Amino acid sequence: MVKKLSEMKPGEVGTVVAINGFGNIKHRLVDMGVVPGTAVRVMKYAPLADPVEIKVKNFELSLRVSEAQMIDIEV
């Protein structure tokens, strides 16, 4: 089942399938290690649901929900 990273609940784990962004945003995500085939765990959401904290390659990363919507995850 494939869904957006922004749709995942805290504690869920999945694998990055695709990054649908373009330009600088896509390059920044790739530079931070969010590449297809990488395992991602949603750690928590901020109180107002933006940003979301994820764990990628043994480090924590905070993304805006708009950025998380660009990432397809296979659960």
PDB file of N, CA, C, O and CB in Angstrom:
ATOM      1  N   MET A   1       0.844  -1.180   0.000  1.00  0.00           N
ATOM      2  CA  MET A   1       0.000   0.000   0.000  1.00  0.00           C
ATOM      3  C   MET A   1       0.885   1.239   0.000  1.00  0.00           C
ATOM      4  O   MET A   1       1.779   1.359   0.838  1.00  0.00           O
ATOM      5  CB  MET A   1      -0.958   0.001   1.218  1.00  0.00           C
ATOM      6  N   VAL A   2       0.652   2.146  -0.914  1.00  0.00           N
ATOM      7  CA  VAL A   2       1.448   3.369  -1.027  1.00  0.00           C
ATOM      8  C   VAL A   2       0.607   4.548  -0.557  1.00  0.00           C
ATOM      9  O   VAL A   2      -0.545   4.713  -0.959  1.00  0.00           O
ATOM     10  CB  VAL A   2       1.942   3.589  -2.490  1.00  0.00           C
ATOM     11  N   LYS A   3       1.214   5.368   0.306  1.00  0.00           N
ATOM     12  CA  LYS A   3       0.549   6.596   0.729  1.00  0.00           C
ATOM     13  C   LYS A   3       1.588   7.684   0.949  1.00  0.00           C
ATOM     14  O   LYS A   3       2.792   7.425   0.924  1.00  0.00           O
ATOM     15  CB  LYS A   3      -0.279   6.364   2.016  1.00  0.00           C
ATOM     16  N   LYS A   4       1.119   8.885   1.161  1.00  0.00           N
ATOM     17  CA  LYS A   4       2.002  10.028   1.374  1.00  0.00           C
ATOM     18  C   LYS A   4       2.569   9.988   2.787  1.00  0.00           C
ATOM     19  O   LYS A   4       1.919   9.492   3.707  1.00  0.00           O
ATOM     20  CB  LYS A   4       1.250  11.356   1.129  1.00  0.00           C
ATOM     21  N   LEU A   5       3.769  10.505   2.956  1.00  0.00           N
ATOM     22  CA  LEU A   5       4.394  10.570   4.270  1.00  0.00           C
ATOM     23  C   LEU A   5       3.537  11.389   5.230  1.00  0.00           C
ATOM     24  O   LEU A   5       3.479  11.083   6.421  1.00  0.00           O
ATOM     25  CB  LEU A   5       5.802  11.169   4.168  1.00  0.00           C
ATOM     26  N   SER A   6       2.883  12.411   4.731  1.00  0.00           N
ATOM     27  CA  SER A   6       2.051  13.274   5.580  1.00  0.00           C
ATOM     28  C   SER A   6       0.815  12.553   6.115  1.00  0.00           C
ATOM     29  O   SER A   6       0.204  13.026   7.074  1.00  0.00           O
ATOM     30  CB  SER A   6       1.623  14.506   4.801  1.00  0.00           C
ATOM     31  N   GLU A   7       0.429  11.418   5.517  1.00  0.00           N
ATOM     32  CA  GLU A   7      -0.745  10.650   5.952  1.00  0.00           C
ATOM     33  C   GLU A   7      -0.410   9.608   7.015  1.00  0.00           C
ATOM     34  O   GLU A   7      -1.312   8.991   7.582  1.00  0.00           O
ATOM     35  CB  GLU A   7      -1.382   9.965   4.761  1.00  0.00           C
ATOM     36  N   MET A   8       0.866   9.407   7.287  1.00  0.00           N
ATOM     37  CA  MET A   8       1.274   8.383   8.244  1.00  0.00           C
ATOM     38  C   MET A   8       1.114   8.875   9.680  1.00  0.00           C
ATOM     39  O   MET A   8       1.222  10.070   9.953  1.00  0.00           O
ATOM     40  CB  MET A   8       2.723   7.967   7.989  1.00  0.00           C
ATOM     41  N   LYS A   9       0.858   7.953  10.580  1.00  0.00           N
ATOM     42  CA  LYS A   9       0.687   8.243  12.004  1.00  0.00           C
ATOM     43  C   LYS A   9       2.027   8.043  12.724  1.00  0.00           C
ATOM     44  O   LYS A   9       2.893   7.321  12.230  1.00  0.00           O
ATOM     45  CB  LYS A   9      -0.423   7.332  12.629  1.00  0.00           C
ATOM     46  N   PRO A  10       2.197   8.677  13.886  1.00  0.00           N
ATOM     47  CA  PRO A  10       3.421   8.460  14.661  1.00  0.00           C
ATOM     48  C   PRO A  10       3.617   6.982  14.987  1.00  0.00           C
ATOM     49  O   PRO A  10       2.684   6.293  15.400  1.00  0.00           O
ATOM     50  CB  PRO A  10       3.383   9.280  15.955  1.00  0.00           C
ATOM     51  N   GLY A  11       4.847   6.509  14.792  1.00  0.00           N
ATOM     52  CA  GLY A  11       5.180   5.115  15.040  1.00  0.00           C
ATOM     53  C   GLY A  11       5.149   4.244  13.796  1.00  0.00           C
ATOM     54  O   GLY A  11       5.710   3.149  13.802  1.00  0.00           O
ATOM     55  N   GLU A  12       4.509   4.703  12.732  1.00  0.00           N
ATOM     56  CA  GLU A  12       4.446   3.918  11.497  1.00  0.00           C
ATOM     57  C   GLU A  12       5.796   3.938  10.784  1.00  0.00           C
ATOM     58  O   GLU A  12       6.530   4.926  10.833  1.00  0.00           O
ATOM     59  CB  GLU A  12       3.340   4.459  10.563  1.00  0.00           C
ATOM     60  N   VAL A  13       6.102   2.827  10.125  1.00  0.00           N
ATOM     61  CA  VAL A  13       7.350   2.683   9.388  1.00  0.00           C
ATOM     62  C   VAL A  13       7.029   2.332   7.946  1.00  0.00           C
ATOM     63  O   VAL A  13       6.090   1.581   7.680  1.00  0.00           O
ATOM     64  CB  VAL A  13       8.262   1.604  10.031  1.00  0.00           C
ATOM     65  N   GLY A  14       7.802   2.871   7.017  1.00  0.00           N
ATOM     66  CA  GLY A  14       7.623   2.561   5.612  1.00  0.00           C
ATOM     67  C   GLY A  14       8.902   2.782   4.837  1.00  0.00           C
ATOM     68  O   GLY A  14       9.924   3.179   5.395  1.00  0.00           O
ATOM     69  N   THR A  15       8.833   2.523   3.546  1.00  0.00           N
ATOM     70  CA  THR A  15       9.975   2.680   2.660  1.00  0.00           C
ATOM     71  C   THR A  15       9.647   3.718   1.605  1.00  0.00           C
ATOM     72  O   THR A  15       8.561   3.703   1.026  1.00  0.00           O
ATOM     73  CB  THR A  15      10.361   1.337   2.005  1.00  0.00           C
ATOM     74  N   VAL A  16      10.582   4.618   1.356  1.00  0.00           N
ATOM     75  CA  VAL A  16      10.382   5.661   0.350  1.00  0.00           C
ATOM     76  C   VAL A  16      10.300   5.006  -1.021  1.00  0.00           C
ATOM     77  O   VAL A  16      11.167   4.217  -1.399  1.00  0.00           O
ATOM     78  CB  VAL A  16      11.530   6.721   0.393  1.00  0.00           C
ATOM     79  N   VAL A  17       9.249   5.342  -1.760  1.00  0.00           N
ATOM     80  CA  VAL A  17       9.050   4.830  -3.107  1.00  0.00           C
ATOM     81  C   VAL A  17       9.442   5.887  -4.131  1.00  0.00           C
ATOM     82  O   VAL A  17      10.130   5.587  -5.106  1.00  0.00           O
ATOM     83  CB  VAL A  17       7.589   4.393  -3.314  1.00  0.00           C
ATOM     84  N   ALA A  18       8.999   7.136  -3.907  1.00  0.00           N
ATOM     85  CA  ALA A  18       9.276   8.215  -4.867  1.00  0.00           C
ATOM     86  C   ALA A  18       9.194   9.563  -4.172  1.00  0.00           C
ATOM     87  O   ALA A  18       8.517   9.722  -3.156  1.00  0.00           O
ATOM     88  CB  ALA A  18       8.289   8.165  -6.057  1.00  0.00           C
ATOM     89  N   ILE A  19       9.898  10.526  -4.746  1.00  0.00           N
ATOM     90  CA  ILE A  19       9.808  11.916  -4.307  1.00  0.00           C
ATOM     91  C   ILE A  19       9.220  12.695  -5.474  1.00  0.00           C
ATOM     92  O   ILE A  19       9.820  12.759  -6.547  1.00  0.00           O
ATOM     93  CB  ILE A  19      11.218  12.496  -3.862  1.00  0.00           C
ATOM     94  N   ASN A  20       8.046  13.288  -5.267  1.00  0.00           N
ATOM     95  CA  ASN A  20       7.319  13.949  -6.343  1.00  0.00           C
ATOM     96  C   ASN A  20       7.616  15.431  -6.450  1.00  0.00           C
ATOM     97  O   ASN A  20       7.024  16.118  -7.283  1.00  0.00           O
ATOM     98  CB  ASN A  20       5.857  13.756  -6.155  1.00  0.00           C
ATOM     99  N   GLY A  21       8.510  15.935  -5.634  1.00  0.00           N
ATOM    100  CA  GLY A  21       8.864  17.347  -5.689  1.00  0.00           C
ATOM    101  C   GLY A  21       9.739  17.645  -6.893  1.00  0.00           C
ATOM    102  O   GLY A  21      10.074  16.756  -7.676  1.00  0.00           O
ATOM    103  N   PHE A  22      10.099  18.903  -7.025  1.00  0.00           N
ATOM    104  CA  PHE A  22      10.962  19.303  -8.129  1.00  0.00           C
ATOM    105  C   PHE A  22      11.864  20.448  -7.670  1.00  0.00           C
ATOM    106  O   PHE A  22      11.581  21.121  -6.679  1.00  0.00           O
ATOM    107  CB  PHE A  22      10.120  19.724  -9.370  1.00  0.00           C
ATOM    108  N   GLY A  23      12.928  20.648  -8.392  1.00  0.00           N
ATOM    109  CA  GLY A  23      13.828  21.765  -8.105  1.00  0.00           C
ATOM    110  C   GLY A  23      14.571  21.617  -6.793  1.00  0.00           C
ATOM    111  O   GLY A  23      15.004  20.528  -6.416  1.00  0.00           O
ATOM    112  N   ASN A  24      14.709  22.747  -6.104  1.00  0.00           N
ATOM    113  CA  ASN A  24      15.501  22.802  -4.879  1.00  0.00           C
ATOM    114  C   ASN A  24      14.950  21.912  -3.765  1.00  0.00           C
ATOM    115  O   ASN A  24      15.720  21.340  -2.994  1.00  0.00           O
ATOM    116  CB  ASN A  24      15.577  24.221  -4.391  1.00  0.00           C
ATOM    117  N   ILE A  25      13.639  21.793  -3.676  1.00  0.00           N
ATOM    118  CA  ILE A  25      13.048  20.983  -2.604  1.00  0.00           C
ATOM    119  C   ILE A  25      13.438  19.523  -2.775  1.00  0.00           C
ATOM    120  O   ILE A  25      13.829  18.871  -1.807  1.00  0.00           O
ATOM    121  CB  ILE A  25      11.509  21.126  -2.589  1.00  0.00           C
ATOM    122  N   LYS A  26      13.339  19.006  -3.984  1.00  0.00           N
ATOM    123  CA  LYS A  26      13.699  17.612  -4.230  1.00  0.00           C
ATOM    124  C   LYS A  26      15.186  17.383  -3.955  1.00  0.00           C
ATOM    125  O   LYS A  26      15.554  16.381  -3.342  1.00  0.00           O
ATOM    126  CB  LYS A  26      13.355  17.215  -5.679  1.00  0.00           C
ATOM    127  N   HIS A  27      16.031  18.290  -4.397  1.00  0.00           N
ATOM    128  CA  HIS A  27      17.471  18.148  -4.174  1.00  0.00           C
ATOM    129  C   HIS A  27      17.803  18.191  -2.686  1.00  0.00           C
ATOM    130  O   HIS A  27      18.675  17.457  -2.222  1.00  0.00           O
ATOM    131  CB  HIS A  27      18.238  19.249  -4.915  1.00  0.00           C
ATOM    132  N   ARG A  28      17.117  19.043  -1.943  1.00  0.00           N
ATOM    133  CA  ARG A  28      17.367  19.143  -0.502  1.00  0.00           C
ATOM    134  C   ARG A  28      16.965  17.853   0.208  1.00  0.00           C
ATOM    135  O   ARG A  28      17.688  17.377   1.083  1.00  0.00           O
ATOM    136  CB  ARG A  28      16.601  20.340   0.097  1.00  0.00           C
ATOM    137  N   LEU A  29      15.825  17.287  -0.160  1.00  0.00           N
ATOM    138  CA  LEU A  29      15.390  16.027   0.442  1.00  0.00           C
ATOM    139  C   LEU A  29      16.367  14.897   0.134  1.00  0.00           C
ATOM    140  O   LEU A  29      16.692  14.101   1.014  1.00  0.00           O
ATOM    141  CB  LEU A  29      13.991  15.658  -0.053  1.00  0.00           C
ATOM    142  N   VAL A  30      16.833  14.823  -1.102  1.00  0.00           N
ATOM    143  CA  VAL A  30      17.789  13.791  -1.485  1.00  0.00           C
ATOM    144  C   VAL A  30      19.098  13.982  -0.724  1.00  0.00           C
ATOM    145  O   VAL A  30      19.686  13.005  -0.260  1.00  0.00           O
ATOM    146  CB  VAL A  30      18.039  13.819  -3.007  1.00  0.00           C
ATOM    147  N   ASP A  31      19.560  15.214  -0.589  1.00  0.00           N
ATOM    148  CA  ASP A  31      20.794  15.497   0.148  1.00  0.00           C
ATOM    149  C   ASP A  31      20.690  15.090   1.611  1.00  0.00           C
ATOM    150  O   ASP A  31      21.699  14.745   2.227  1.00  0.00           O
ATOM    151  CB  ASP A  31      21.134  16.975   0.051  1.00  0.00           C
ATOM    152  N   MET A  32      19.481  15.125   2.179  1.00  0.00           N
ATOM    153  CA  MET A  32      19.279  14.747   3.574  1.00  0.00           C
ATOM    154  C   MET A  32      19.074  13.238   3.743  1.00  0.00           C
ATOM    155  O   MET A  32      18.880  12.766   4.864  1.00  0.00           O
ATOM    156  CB  MET A  32      18.087  15.497   4.143  1.00  0.00           C
ATOM    157  N   GLY A  33      19.113  12.483   2.652  1.00  0.00           N
ATOM    158  CA  GLY A  33      19.026  11.032   2.751  1.00  0.00           C
ATOM    159  C   GLY A  33      17.667  10.444   2.454  1.00  0.00           C
ATOM    160  O   GLY A  33      17.486   9.233   2.581  1.00  0.00           O
ATOM    161  N   VAL A  34      16.704  11.261   2.060  1.00  0.00           N
ATOM    162  CA  VAL A  34      15.370  10.754   1.718  1.00  0.00           C
ATOM    163  C   VAL A  34      15.401  10.350   0.250  1.00  0.00           C
ATOM    164  O   VAL A  34      15.092  11.149  -0.635  1.00  0.00           O
ATOM    165  CB  VAL A  34      14.241  11.833   1.995  1.00  0.00           C
ATOM    166  N   VAL A  35      15.779   9.099   0.006  1.00  0.00           N
ATOM    167  CA  VAL A  35      15.895   8.572  -1.353  1.00  0.00           C
ATOM    168  C   VAL A  35      15.082   7.281  -1.450  1.00  0.00           C
ATOM    169  O   VAL A  35      14.858   6.619  -0.437  1.00  0.00           O
ATOM    170  CB  VAL A  35      17.394   8.321  -1.736  1.00  0.00           C
ATOM    171  N   PRO A  36      14.643   6.918  -2.648  1.00  0.00           N
ATOM    172  CA  PRO A  36      13.884   5.673  -2.802  1.00  0.00           C
ATOM    173  C   PRO A  36      14.645   4.478  -2.241  1.00  0.00           C
ATOM    174  O   PRO A  36      15.846   4.325  -2.462  1.00  0.00           O
ATOM    175  CB  PRO A  36      13.557   5.432  -4.272  1.00  0.00           C
ATOM    176  N   GLY A  37      13.913   3.630  -1.506  1.00  0.00           N
ATOM    177  CA  GLY A  37      14.498   2.452  -0.886  1.00  0.00           C
ATOM    178  C   GLY A  37      14.899   2.652   0.568  1.00  0.00           C
ATOM    179  O   GLY A  37      15.279   1.691   1.237  1.00  0.00           O
ATOM    180  N   THR A  38      14.823   3.873   1.066  1.00  0.00           N
ATOM    181  CA  THR A  38      15.224   4.180   2.433  1.00  0.00           C
ATOM    182  C   THR A  38      14.052   3.992   3.391  1.00  0.00           C
ATOM    183  O   THR A  38      12.927   4.391   3.093  1.00  0.00           O
ATOM    184  CB  THR A  38      15.762   5.614   2.526  1.00  0.00           C
ATOM    185  N   ALA A  39      14.325   3.382   4.542  1.00  0.00           N
ATOM    186  CA  ALA A  39      13.300   3.203   5.573  1.00  0.00           C
ATOM    187  C   ALA A  39      13.077   4.514   6.307  1.00  0.00           C
ATOM    188  O   ALA A  39      14.025   5.238   6.610  1.00  0.00           O
ATOM    189  CB  ALA A  39      13.702   2.089   6.567  1.00  0.00           C
ATOM    190  N   VAL A  40      11.812   4.815   6.590  1.00  0.00           N
ATOM    191  CA  VAL A  40      11.422   6.052   7.272  1.00  0.00           C
ATOM    192  C   VAL A  40      10.460   5.708   8.393  1.00  0.00           C
ATOM    193  O   VAL A  40       9.535   4.921   8.191  1.00  0.00           O
ATOM    194  CB  VAL A  40      10.776   7.069   6.283  1.00  0.00           C
ATOM    195  N   ARG A  41      10.661   6.286   9.574  1.00  0.00           N
ATOM    196  CA  ARG A  41       9.740   6.123  10.704  1.00  0.00           C
ATOM    197  C   ARG A  41       9.239   7.506  11.105  1.00  0.00           C
ATOM    198  O   ARG A  41      10.029   8.433  11.287  1.00  0.00           O
ATOM    199  CB  ARG A  41      10.436   5.396  11.918  1.00  0.00           C
ATOM    200  N   VAL A  42       7.925   7.636  11.242  1.00  0.00           N
ATOM    201  CA  VAL A  42       7.335   8.886  11.721  1.00  0.00           C
ATOM    202  C   VAL A  42       7.447   8.893  13.239  1.00  0.00           C
ATOM    203  O   VAL A  42       6.911   8.009  13.906  1.00  0.00           O
ATOM    204  CB  VAL A  42       5.837   9.039  11.257  1.00  0.00           C
ATOM    205  N   MET A  43       8.134   9.876  13.782  1.00  0.00           N
ATOM    206  CA  MET A  43       8.351   9.960  15.221  1.00  0.00           C
ATOM    207  C   MET A  43       7.205  10.699  15.911  1.00  0.00           C
ATOM    208  O   MET A  43       6.580  10.169  16.829  1.00  0.00           O
ATOM    209  CB  MET A  43       9.680  10.658  15.515  1.00  0.00           C
ATOM    210  N   LYS A  44       6.935  11.929  15.459  1.00  0.00           N
ATOM    211  CA  LYS A  44       5.852  12.713  16.076  1.00  0.00           C
ATOM    212  C   LYS A  44       5.513  13.915  15.209  1.00  0.00           C
ATOM    213  O   LYS A  44       6.268  14.309  14.321  1.00  0.00           O
ATOM    214  CB  LYS A  44       6.249  13.178  17.501  1.00  0.00           C
ATOM    215  N   TYR A  45       4.355  14.479  15.498  1.00  0.00           N
ATOM    216  CA  TYR A  45       3.916  15.720  14.872  1.00  0.00           C
ATOM    217  C   TYR A  45       3.965  16.822  15.908  1.00  0.00           C
ATOM    218  O   TYR A  45       3.798  16.563  17.100  1.00  0.00           O
ATOM    219  CB  TYR A  45       2.488  15.580  14.272  1.00  0.00           C
ATOM    220  N   ALA A  46       4.190  18.047  15.471  1.00  0.00           N
ATOM    221  CA  ALA A  46       4.140  19.192  16.370  1.00  0.00           C
ATOM    222  C   ALA A  46       2.697  19.396  16.827  1.00  0.00           C
ATOM    223  O   ALA A  46       1.781  18.876  16.190  1.00  0.00           O
ATOM    224  CB  ALA A  46       4.693  20.476  15.676  1.00  0.00           C
ATOM    225  N   PRO A  47       2.470  20.137  17.910  1.00  0.00           N
ATOM    226  CA  PRO A  47       1.098  20.317  18.424  1.00  0.00           C
ATOM    227  C   PRO A  47       0.090  20.827  17.394  1.00  0.00           C
ATOM    228  O   PRO A  47      -1.085  20.464  17.456  1.00  0.00           O
ATOM    229  CB  PRO A  47       1.124  21.270  19.574  1.00  0.00           C
ATOM    230  N   LEU A  48       0.521  21.648  16.461  1.00  0.00           N
ATOM    231  CA  LEU A  48      -0.398  22.142  15.438  1.00  0.00           C
ATOM    232  C   LEU A  48      -0.241  21.378  14.122  1.00  0.00           C
ATOM    233  O   LEU A  48      -0.648  21.860  13.065  1.00  0.00           O
ATOM    234  CB  LEU A  48      -0.172  23.634  15.205  1.00  0.00           C
ATOM    235  N   ALA A  49       0.350  20.186  14.194  1.00  0.00           N
ATOM    236  CA  ALA A  49       0.503  19.240  13.080  1.00  0.00           C
ATOM    237  C   ALA A  49       1.523  19.675  12.029  1.00  0.00           C
ATOM    238  O   ALA A  49       1.592  19.064  10.963  1.00  0.00           O
ATOM    239  CB  ALA A  49      -0.823  19.037  12.414  1.00  0.00           C
ATOM    240  N   ASP A  50       2.297  20.689  12.292  1.00  0.00           N
ATOM    241  CA  ASP A  50       3.318  21.107  11.344  1.00  0.00           C
ATOM    242  C   ASP A  50       4.501  21.667  12.113  1.00  0.00           C
ATOM    243  O   ASP A  50       4.305  22.665  12.806  1.00  0.00           O
ATOM    244  CB  ASP A  50       2.762  22.152  10.345  1.00  0.00           C
ATOM    245  N   PRO A  51       5.671  21.139  12.059  1.00  0.00           N
ATOM    246  CA  PRO A  51       6.194  20.115  11.162  1.00  0.00           C
ATOM    247  C   PRO A  51       6.032  18.708  11.712  1.00  0.00           C
ATOM    248  O   PRO A  51       5.509  18.498  12.806  1.00  0.00           O
ATOM    249  CB  PRO A  51       7.643  20.376  10.882  1.00  0.00           C
ATOM    250  N   VAL A  52       6.497  17.749  10.915  1.00  0.00           N
ATOM    251  CA  VAL A  52       6.503  16.336  11.300  1.00  0.00           C
ATOM    252  C   VAL A  52       7.961  15.916  11.498  1.00  0.00           C
ATOM    253  O   VAL A  52       8.830  16.298  10.715  1.00  0.00           O
ATOM    254  CB  VAL A  52       5.786  15.434  10.213  1.00  0.00           C
ATOM    255  N   GLU A  53       8.224  15.135  12.536  1.00  0.00           N
ATOM    256  CA  GLU A  53       9.573  14.642  12.784  1.00  0.00           C
ATOM    257  C   GLU A  53       9.650  13.192  12.330  1.00  0.00           C
ATOM    258  O   GLU A  53       8.838  12.358  12.732  1.00  0.00           O
ATOM    259  CB  GLU A  53       9.957  14.779  14.289  1.00  0.00           C
ATOM    260  N   ILE A  54      10.639  12.902  11.487  1.00  0.00           N
ATOM    261  CA  ILE A  54      10.829  11.544  10.996  1.00  0.00           C
ATOM    262  C   ILE A  54      12.246  11.074  11.323  1.00  0.00           C
ATOM    263  O   ILE A  54      13.138  11.878  11.593  1.00  0.00           O
ATOM    264  CB  ILE A  54      10.565  11.468   9.472  1.00  0.00           C
ATOM    265  N   LYS A  55      12.429   9.763  11.292  1.00  0.00           N
ATOM    266  CA  LYS A  55      13.756   9.191  11.495  1.00  0.00           C
ATOM    267  C   LYS A  55      14.179   8.534  10.188  1.00  0.00           C
ATOM    268  O   LYS A  55      13.506   7.638   9.678  1.00  0.00           O
ATOM    269  CB  LYS A  55      13.768   8.160  12.684  1.00  0.00           C
ATOM    270  N   VAL A  56      15.305   8.995   9.659  1.00  0.00           N
ATOM    271  CA  VAL A  56      15.845   8.501   8.398  1.00  0.00           C
ATOM    272  C   VAL A  56      17.318   8.191   8.606  1.00  0.00           C
ATOM    273  O   VAL A  56      18.077   9.043   9.069  1.00  0.00           O
ATOM    274  CB  VAL A  56      15.642   9.535   7.243  1.00  0.00           C
ATOM    275  N   LYS A  57      17.722   6.978   8.267  1.00  0.00           N
ATOM    276  CA  LYS A  57      19.139   6.597   8.355  1.00  0.00           C
ATOM    277  C   LYS A  57      19.761   6.964   9.703  1.00  0.00           C
ATOM    278  O   LYS A  57      20.852   7.532   9.757  1.00  0.00           O
ATOM    279  CB  LYS A  57      19.925   7.263   7.237  1.00  0.00           C
ATOM    280  N   ASN A  58      19.070   6.639  10.769  1.00  0.00           N
ATOM    281  CA  ASN A  58      19.585   6.803  12.133  1.00  0.00           C
ATOM    282  C   ASN A  58      19.738   8.252  12.589  1.00  0.00           C
ATOM    283  O   ASN A  58      20.516   8.522  13.504  1.00  0.00           O
ATOM    284  CB  ASN A  58      20.903   6.127  12.243  1.00  0.00           C
ATOM    285  N   PHE A  59      19.015   9.193  11.975  1.00  0.00           N
ATOM    286  CA  PHE A  59      18.976  10.551  12.492  1.00  0.00           C
ATOM    287  C   PHE A  59      17.576  11.116  12.328  1.00  0.00           C
ATOM    288  O   PHE A  59      16.816  10.673  11.466  1.00  0.00           O
ATOM    289  CB  PHE A  59      20.011  11.442  11.779  1.00  0.00           C
ATOM    290  N   GLU A  60      17.235  12.106  13.165  1.00  0.00           N
ATOM    291  CA  GLU A  60      15.918  12.726  13.113  1.00  0.00           C
ATOM    292  C   GLU A  60      15.931  13.921  12.173  1.00  0.00           C
ATOM    293  O   GLU A  60      16.914  14.657  12.088  1.00  0.00           O
ATOM    294  CB  GLU A  60      15.466  13.153  14.513  1.00  0.00           C
ATOM    295  N   LEU A  61      14.823  14.096  11.473  1.00  0.00           N
ATOM    296  CA  LEU A  61      14.681  15.145  10.489  1.00  0.00           C
ATOM    297  C   LEU A  61      13.285  15.730  10.611  1.00  0.00           C
ATOM    298  O   LEU A  61      12.307  14.988  10.700  1.00  0.00           O
ATOM    299  CB  LEU A  61      14.946  14.614   9.057  1.00  0.00           C
ATOM    300  N   SER A  62      13.183  17.044  10.616  1.00  0.00           N
ATOM    301  CA  SER A  62      11.873  17.706  10.657  1.00  0.00           C
ATOM    302  C   SER A  62      11.537  18.234   9.277  1.00  0.00           C
ATOM    303  O   SER A  62      12.344  18.909   8.638  1.00  0.00           O
ATOM    304  CB  SER A  62      11.856  18.857  11.699  1.00  0.00           C
ATOM    305  N   LEU A  63      10.329  17.916   8.827  1.00  0.00           N
ATOM    306  CA  LEU A  63       9.854  18.369   7.524  1.00  0.00           C
ATOM    307  C   LEU A  63       8.538  19.106   7.677  1.00  0.00           C
ATOM    308  O   LEU A  63       7.739  18.795   8.561  1.00  0.00           O
ATOM    309  CB  LEU A  63       9.696  17.185   6.557  1.00  0.00           C
ATOM    310  N   ARG A  64       8.319  20.069   6.825  1.00  0.00           N
ATOM    311  CA  ARG A  64       6.998  20.695   6.759  1.00  0.00           C
ATOM    312  C   ARG A  64       6.028  19.670   6.189  1.00  0.00           C
ATOM    313  O   ARG A  64       6.429  18.771   5.449  1.00  0.00           O
ATOM    314  CB  ARG A  64       7.019  22.007   5.886  1.00  0.00           C
ATOM    315  N   VAL A  65       4.773  19.804   6.529  1.00  0.00           N
ATOM    316  CA  VAL A  65       3.758  18.877   6.009  1.00  0.00           C
ATOM    317  C   VAL A  65       3.682  19.000   4.490  1.00  0.00           C
ATOM    318  O   VAL A  65       3.455  18.001   3.808  1.00  0.00           O
ATOM    319  CB  VAL A  65       2.366  19.159   6.649  1.00  0.00           C
ATOM    320  N   SER A  66       3.866  20.196   3.949  1.00  0.00           N
ATOM    321  CA  SER A  66       3.851  20.371   2.492  1.00  0.00           C
ATOM    322  C   SER A  66       4.978  19.595   1.826  1.00  0.00           C
ATOM    323  O   SER A  66       4.811  19.107   0.708  1.00  0.00           O
ATOM    324  CB  SER A  66       3.961  21.851   2.134  1.00  0.00           C
ATOM    325  N   GLU A  67       6.125  19.473   2.493  1.00  0.00           N
ATOM    326  CA  GLU A  67       7.232  18.676   1.962  1.00  0.00           C
ATOM    327  C   GLU A  67       6.932  17.187   2.110  1.00  0.00           C
ATOM    328  O   GLU A  67       7.246  16.400   1.217  1.00  0.00           O
ATOM    329  CB  GLU A  67       8.553  19.031   2.681  1.00  0.00           C
ATOM    330  N   ALA A  68       6.326  16.797   3.230  1.00  0.00           N
ATOM    331  CA  ALA A  68       5.989  15.401   3.475  1.00  0.00           C
ATOM    332  C   ALA A  68       4.948  14.897   2.471  1.00  0.00           C
ATOM    333  O   ALA A  68       4.904  13.702   2.179  1.00  0.00           O
ATOM    334  CB  ALA A  68       5.472  15.226   4.904  1.00  0.00           C
ATOM    335  N   GLN A  69       4.116  15.791   1.943  1.00  0.00           N
ATOM    336  CA  GLN A  69       3.113  15.390   0.950  1.00  0.00           C
ATOM    337  C   GLN A  69       3.740  15.002  -0.381  1.00  0.00           C
ATOM    338  O   GLN A  69       3.091  14.350  -1.199  1.00  0.00           O
ATOM    339  CB  GLN A  69       2.118  16.512   0.732  1.00  0.00           C
ATOM    340  N   MET A  70       4.984  15.390  -0.611  1.00  0.00           N
ATOM    341  CA  MET A  70       5.669  15.080  -1.857  1.00  0.00           C
ATOM    342  C   MET A  70       6.298  13.688  -1.866  1.00  0.00           C
ATOM    343  O   MET A  70       6.740  13.212  -2.912  1.00  0.00           O
ATOM    344  CB  MET A  70       6.727  16.110  -2.118  1.00  0.00           C
ATOM    345  N   ILE A  71       6.339  13.028  -0.691  1.00  0.00           N
ATOM    346  CA  ILE A  71       7.054  11.772  -0.553  1.00  0.00           C
ATOM    347  C   ILE A  71       6.070  10.609  -0.498  1.00  0.00           C
ATOM    348  O   ILE A  71       5.214  10.554   0.385  1.00  0.00           O
ATOM    349  CB  ILE A  71       7.938  11.789   0.699  1.00  0.00           C
ATOM    350  N   ASP A  72       6.195   9.679  -1.447  1.00  0.00           N
ATOM    351  CA  ASP A  72       5.369   8.473  -1.473  1.00  0.00           C
ATOM    352  C   ASP A  72       6.072   7.385  -0.659  1.00  0.00           C
ATOM    353  O   ASP A  72       7.263   7.129  -0.839  1.00  0.00           O
ATOM    354  CB  ASP A  72       5.108   7.995  -2.946  1.00  0.00           C
ATOM    355  N   ILE A  73       5.309   6.746   0.247  1.00  0.00           N
ATOM    356  CA  ILE A  73       5.840   5.726   1.129  1.00  0.00           C
ATOM    357  C   ILE A  73       5.060   4.428   0.937  1.00  0.00           C
ATOM    358  O   ILE A  73       3.832   4.440   0.846  1.00  0.00           O
ATOM    359  CB  ILE A  73       5.784   6.190   2.599  1.00  0.00           C
ATOM    360  N   GLU A  74       5.784   3.305   0.878  1.00  0.00           N
ATOM    361  CA  GLU A  74       5.140   1.995   0.845  1.00  0.00           C
ATOM    362  C   GLU A  74       5.135   1.459   2.273  1.00  0.00           C
ATOM    363  O   GLU A  74       6.182   1.307   2.903  1.00  0.00           O
ATOM    364  CB  GLU A  74       5.877   1.006  -0.142  1.00  0.00           C
ATOM    365  N   VAL A  75       3.933   1.176   2.766  1.00  0.00           N
ATOM    366  CA  VAL A  75       3.775   0.724   4.144  1.00  0.00           C
ATOM    367  C   VAL A  75       3.720  -0.785   4.184  1.00  0.00           C
ATOM    368  O   VAL A  75       3.590  -1.371   5.259  1.00  0.00           O
ATOM    369  CB  VAL A  75       2.513   1.324   4.781  1.00  0.00           C
TER     370      VAL A  75
END
